[in-house]
Amino acid sequence: MLEKDFQSNFIKELEQLFPGCVVLKNDPNYIQGFPDLLILYGNRWAALECKKNELASYRPNQKYYLEILNDMSFAAVVYPNNREEVLYALQSAFRS
């Protein structure tokens, strides 16, 4: 599965799981390495980097931004094989 296809399906799943959430796709040319998605839900937010699989390479600064954003709120890398784990962690983060 291509990353763009996984990302598109994952956004739909997020919108179903978190009714009323806003999912923003970030411009990869604006801040190099910033995660692909920003999810706004109630008074919480999360950043997600989508990958086609667990072996996909990271672009410059991606790990840096994931670490910084996770310290602020919630950030993770999501790919088809860890999708359920990330969704569970996201549900916990949005509940707290």
Secondary structure, 3 states (H helix, E strand, C coil): CCHHHHHHHHHHHHHHHCCCCEEEECCCCCCCCCCCEEEEECCEEEEEEECCCCCCCCCCCHHHHHHHHHHHCCEEEECHHHHHHHHHHHHHHHHC
